[in-house]
Amino acid sequence: MSVQLPVFDHTLKPEVDVDGYTLQAIRIAADDLLKSGPADLPCGEKQVSYRYRALRRGDIIFVRIEFKPENCGRTVGMLDDGATYAIGVDGRILRRDLDGG
């Protein structure tokens, strides 16, 4: 299989442009909420089955994680399926609010 890589220059409009601190915050939140491990986990427990949104305010990155039912072939989500995090650029979880918790 041959895959053609795009040219990442100033004319390319990426779908996602994430700085390193934001990527770190998303990873920390995902690892805290969900296991990053084995492929044999049920679909609803895999990190790839969730949607991640991030918003940076100064030295704090807010991360929202929600189950995305389409990623598991479903049309309906689960109850208490997400969380919101506040994570410092130093990698510390400053606050965690679990849905239904």
Backbone as JSON, one array per atom type, in Angstrom:
{
  "sequence": "MSVQLPVFDHTLKPEVDVDGYTLQAIRIAADDLLKSGPADLPCGEKQVSYRYRALRRGDIIFVRIEFKPENCGRTVGMLDDGATYAIGVDGRILRRDLDGG",
  "N": [[0.84, -1.18, 0.0], [0.56, 2.18, -0.84], [0.98, 5.35, 0.47], [0.26, 8.68, 0.01], [1.85, 11.46, 1.25], [0.8, 14.63, 2.54], [1.92, 17.97, 1.71], [3.15, 19.91, 4.15], [2.91, 23.02, 4.26], [2.69, 26.66, 4.2], [0.3, 27.01, 2.82], [-1.39, 24.93, 3.34], [-4.3, 24.08, 5.03], [-4.72, 22.89, 8.03], [-6.77, 20.34, 9.62], [-6.66, 20.16, 12.34], [-4.8, 21.98, 14.67], [-2.56, 21.79, 17.05], [-0.9, 22.87, 19.94], [2.03, 21.85, 21.82], [1.6, 21.86, 24.65], [-1.17, 21.72, 24.83], [-1.66, 19.27, 23.58], [-0.35, 17.61, 25.42], [-2.02, 18.04, 27.67], [-4.46, 16.95, 26.79], [-3.7, 14.29, 26.47], [-3.0, 13.59, 29.13], [-5.49, 13.92, 30.43], [-7.04, 12.03, 29.01], [-5.68, 9.64, 29.63], [-6.13, 9.62, 32.36], [-8.91, 9.33, 32.58], [-9.56, 7.12, 30.97], [-8.41, 3.83, 30.1], [-5.35, 3.37, 28.4], [-4.56, 1.15, 27.26], [-4.84, -2.25, 26.26], [-5.94, -3.6, 23.09], [-8.11, -5.21, 23.18], [-10.1, -4.23, 24.8], [-13.53, -3.37, 25.61], [-15.41, -1.49, 23.2], [-16.53, 0.96, 24.2], [-14.76, 1.63, 26.22], [-12.4, 2.43, 25.18], [-9.91, 4.84, 24.32], [-10.02, 5.89, 21.73], [-12.68, 5.95, 21.18], [-13.83, 8.23, 22.0], [-14.53, 11.79, 22.02], [-12.51, 14.66, 21.94], [-12.09, 17.85, 23.23], [-10.49, 20.98, 23.51], [-9.51, 23.9, 25.32], [-7.57, 26.68, 25.75], [-6.57, 28.79, 28.36], [-4.49, 31.06, 29.26], [-2.17, 29.7, 31.42], [-3.6, 27.42, 31.83], [-5.23, 24.57, 30.61], [-8.26, 23.56, 29.45], [-10.01, 20.61, 29.18], [-12.39, 18.74, 27.52], [-13.99, 15.67, 27.51], [-15.9, 13.36, 25.76], [-18.03, 10.58, 25.17], [-18.25, 9.21, 21.94], [-20.67, 7.93, 20.21], [-20.87, 7.02, 17.54], [-18.35, 6.09, 16.9], [-18.33, 3.58, 17.87], [-20.16, 2.26, 16.43], [-22.72, 2.88, 17.23], [-25.82, 4.67, 17.86], [-26.72, 5.97, 20.01], [-25.61, 7.56, 22.96], [-23.86, 6.93, 26.11], [-24.9, 7.0, 29.57], [-23.49, 9.32, 31.86], [-20.96, 9.69, 30.54], [-18.59, 11.12, 30.23], [-16.11, 13.71, 30.94], [-14.74, 16.71, 32.4], [-11.78, 18.53, 32.47], [-9.31, 20.55, 34.13], [-6.14, 21.46, 33.41], [-2.84, 22.21, 34.21], [-0.1, 23.86, 32.49], [2.14, 22.68, 33.4], [1.5, 20.07, 33.61], [-0.03, 19.15, 35.71], [-3.08, 17.92, 37.07], [-5.55, 20.09, 37.76], [-8.22, 20.29, 38.31], [-10.98, 18.04, 38.2], [-13.94, 17.03, 36.82], [-16.25, 14.62, 36.78], [-18.8, 13.36, 34.71], [-21.99, 12.92, 36.08], [-20.94, 12.58, 38.56]],
  "CA": [[0.0, 0.0, 0.0], [1.32, 3.42, -0.93], [0.25, 6.49, 1.01], [0.84, 9.97, -0.39], [1.85, 12.42, 2.36], [0.58, 16.01, 2.11], [3.0, 18.92, 1.95], [2.76, 20.82, 5.23], [3.47, 24.36, 4.08], [1.79, 27.74, 4.63], [-0.97, 26.98, 2.09], [-2.22, 23.84, 3.84], [-5.15, 24.41, 6.17], [-4.9, 21.63, 8.76], [-8.02, 20.15, 10.34], [-6.36, 20.38, 13.75], [-3.48, 22.55, 14.93], [-2.48, 21.7, 18.5], [0.44, 23.09, 20.48], [2.51, 20.76, 22.66], [0.97, 21.87, 25.97], [-2.54, 21.25, 24.67], [-1.58, 17.83, 23.33], [-0.02, 17.0, 26.71], [-3.2, 18.09, 28.53], [-5.43, 15.97, 26.28], [-3.16, 12.96, 26.78], [-3.11, 13.39, 30.58], [-6.9, 13.73, 30.74], [-7.47, 10.75, 28.43], [-5.08, 8.56, 30.42], [-6.75, 9.62, 33.68], [-10.29, 8.87, 32.49], [-9.69, 5.85, 30.25], [-7.19, 3.04, 29.94], [-4.75, 3.53, 27.08], [-3.99, -0.16, 27.0], [-5.04, -3.32, 25.29], [-6.9, -3.45, 22.0], [-9.27, -6.07, 23.4], [-11.08, -3.57, 25.66], [-14.79, -3.06, 24.94], [-15.32, -0.24, 22.44], [-16.84, 2.11, 25.04], [-13.68, 1.9, 27.17], [-11.18, 2.79, 24.44], [-9.72, 6.28, 24.12], [-10.4, 6.27, 20.36], [-14.14, 6.0, 21.11], [-14.24, 9.48, 22.62], [-14.23, 13.06, 21.37], [-11.71, 15.5, 22.82], [-12.07, 19.27, 22.92], [-9.6, 21.68, 24.44], [-9.54, 25.36, 25.31], [-6.47, 27.17, 26.59], [-6.69, 30.11, 28.98], [-3.23, 31.29, 29.95], [-1.42, 28.5, 31.76], [-4.53, 26.33, 32.11], [-5.9, 24.0, 29.45], [-9.5, 22.88, 29.81], [-10.23, 19.49, 28.26], [-13.69, 18.07, 27.63], [-13.97, 14.34, 26.9], [-17.25, 12.79, 25.68], [-18.18, 9.37, 24.36], [-18.77, 9.45, 20.6], [-21.26, 6.62, 19.92], [-20.6, 6.6, 16.16], [-17.07, 5.37, 16.84], [-18.58, 2.2, 18.28], [-21.27, 1.75, 15.64], [-23.97, 3.13, 17.95], [-26.46, 5.96, 17.6], [-27.06, 6.54, 21.32], [-24.49, 7.58, 23.9], [-24.01, 6.3, 27.42], [-25.06, 7.93, 30.69], [-22.25, 9.61, 32.58], [-19.96, 9.21, 29.59], [-17.5, 12.05, 29.96], [-15.49, 14.46, 32.03], [-14.09, 17.97, 32.07], [-10.54, 18.68, 33.23], [-8.45, 21.73, 34.07], [-4.78, 20.94, 33.52], [-1.82, 23.24, 34.08], [0.93, 23.58, 31.48], [3.15, 21.83, 34.05], [1.02, 18.7, 33.56], [-0.81, 18.78, 36.9], [-4.54, 18.02, 37.0], [-5.98, 21.08, 38.74], [-9.6, 19.96, 38.64], [-11.58, 16.97, 37.4], [-15.38, 16.87, 37.05], [-16.77, 13.48, 36.05], [-20.24, 13.42, 34.5], [-22.73, 12.07, 37.0], [-20.2, 12.34, 39.79]],
  "C": [[0.89, 1.24, 0.0], [0.44, 4.57, -0.45], [0.98, 7.76, 0.62], [0.73, 10.94, 0.78], [1.6, 13.82, 1.82], [1.82, 16.86, 2.39], [2.5, 19.91, 3.01], [3.49, 22.14, 5.05], [2.41, 25.39, 4.47], [0.44, 27.72, 3.92], [-1.91, 25.9, 2.61], [-3.02, 24.31, 5.05], [-5.44, 23.11, 6.93], [-6.27, 21.56, 9.43], [-7.84, 20.45, 11.82], [-4.95, 20.94, 13.86], [-3.35, 22.67, 16.45], [-1.05, 21.96, 18.96], [0.77, 21.96, 21.46], [1.85, 20.7, 24.03], [-0.46, 21.35, 25.9], [-2.57, 19.75, 24.42], [-1.28, 17.08, 24.62], [-1.25, 16.94, 27.61], [-4.25, 17.07, 28.09], [-4.97, 14.56, 26.63], [-3.32, 12.64, 28.27], [-4.57, 13.12, 30.96], [-7.4, 12.38, 30.23], [-6.94, 9.58, 29.24], [-5.69, 8.47, 31.82], [-8.15, 9.01, 33.63], [-10.41, 7.45, 31.94], [-8.36, 5.13, 30.19], [-6.65, 3.26, 28.53], [-4.31, 2.19, 26.52], [-4.56, -1.03, 25.9], [-6.14, -3.06, 24.27], [-8.16, -4.26, 22.25], [-10.27, -5.48, 24.41], [-12.39, -3.4, 24.9], [-14.71, -1.68, 24.3], [-15.54, 1.0, 23.32], [-15.78, 2.47, 26.06], [-12.38, 2.31, 26.49], [-11.11, 4.3, 24.23], [-10.17, 6.73, 22.73], [-11.92, 6.38, 20.19], [-14.7, 7.31, 21.67], [-13.84, 10.68, 21.77], [-13.52, 13.94, 22.39], [-11.76, 16.94, 22.33], [-11.22, 19.98, 23.96], [-9.7, 23.18, 24.23], [-8.45, 25.83, 26.26], [-6.77, 28.58, 27.06], [-5.44, 30.33, 29.82], [-2.47, 30.0, 30.17], [-2.31, 27.31, 32.14], [-5.19, 25.88, 30.81], [-7.1, 23.22, 29.96], [-9.76, 21.82, 28.75], [-11.59, 18.87, 28.56], [-13.61, 16.75, 26.86], [-15.4, 13.79, 26.94], [-17.24, 11.57, 24.79], [-18.8, 9.75, 23.02], [-19.34, 8.13, 20.09], [-21.0, 6.12, 18.51], [-19.32, 5.8, 16.04], [-17.2, 3.91, 17.26], [-19.76, 1.6, 17.52], [-22.62, 1.93, 16.31], [-24.56, 4.47, 17.52], [-26.79, 6.69, 18.9], [-25.85, 6.46, 22.23], [-24.8, 6.85, 25.19], [-24.26, 7.37, 28.47], [-23.7, 8.13, 31.35], [-21.03, 9.2, 31.77], [-18.78, 10.14, 29.37], [-16.97, 12.74, 31.2], [-14.92, 15.76, 31.5], [-12.91, 18.14, 33.03], [-9.99, 20.1, 33.1], [-7.04, 21.22, 34.35], [-3.79, 22.07, 33.3], [-0.79, 22.86, 33.03], [2.07, 22.75, 32.07], [2.71, 20.37, 34.11], [0.2, 18.26, 34.76], [-2.31, 18.9, 36.62], [-4.98, 18.95, 38.12], [-7.41, 20.83, 39.21], [-10.12, 18.9, 37.69], [-13.05, 16.89, 37.79], [-15.88, 15.75, 36.16], [-18.27, 13.64, 35.89], [-20.93, 12.46, 35.45], [-22.06, 11.88, 38.34], [-20.29, 13.39, 40.81]]
}
